[in-house]
Amino acid sequence: MDVRRSKHDTLGRLSVFELDALREAFKRSVRENNVTEIRWAEHAELFVKRAIGKKSRVLRA
């Protein structure tokens, strides 16, 4: 097993702490980008795609 991969990567699950951090980061992004509630779904999709892209770049390093 690749040492850079954690247990949650293998299982495809995130810890409560990781989910909380993502939630807080999303809320901060909403505030910083003045996203209205009606556009949250679209913003969330882009936010997750960017977060996954950043994570995969870290794992490849």
HUTAZI-V631103 format. One record per residue. N is the residue number from 1. RES is the residue in one small letter. PHI is phi in degrees with one decimal (none if undefined). PSI is psi in whole degrees, 0 to 359 (* if undefined). Layout:
BEGIN
N_RES_PHI_PSI / N_RES_PHI_PSI
END
This chain:
BEGIN
1_m_none_137 / 2_d_-65.1_125 / 3_v_-64.9_340 / 4_r_-75.2_344 / 5_r_-92.6_131 / 6_s_-93.6_175 / 7_k_-59.1_319 / 8_h_-68.9_332 / 9_d_-65.5_318 / 10_t_-65.9_319 / 11_l_-87.6_348 / 12_g_74.4_26 / 13_r_-122.5_154 / 14_l_-113.3_150 / 15_s_-75.0_166 / 16_v_-60.0_322 / 17_f_-67.1_320 / 18_e_-66.3_318 / 19_l_-63.5_320 / 20_d_-63.8_318 / 21_a_-63.4_319 / 22_l_-64.3_318 / 23_r_-60.8_315 / 24_e_-64.6_320 / 25_a_-64.7_321 / 26_f_-64.3_314 / 27_k_-60.0_319 / 28_r_-65.0_319 / 29_s_-63.1_320 / 30_v_-60.7_314 / 31_r_-64.9_312 / 32_e_-64.7_329 / 33_n_-100.0_8 / 34_n_48.9_48 / 35_v_-81.5_127 / 36_t_-77.5_157 / 37_e_-56.8_325 / 38_i_-66.0_339 / 39_r_-104.9_8 / 40_w_-59.6_318 / 41_a_-60.2_314 / 42_e_-63.6_316 / 43_h_-64.6_320 / 44_a_-61.4_319 / 45_e_-61.7_314 / 46_l_-66.0_320 / 47_f_-60.4_314 / 48_v_-66.1_317 / 49_k_-59.9_318 / 50_r_-66.8_319 / 51_a_-64.1_318 / 52_i_-66.5_319 / 53_g_-62.2_318 / 54_k_-65.9_318 / 55_k_-64.2_316 / 56_s_-67.2_328 / 57_r_-67.1_323 / 58_v_-66.0_318 / 59_l_-66.8_329 / 60_r_-76.5_338 / 61_a_-70.1_*
END
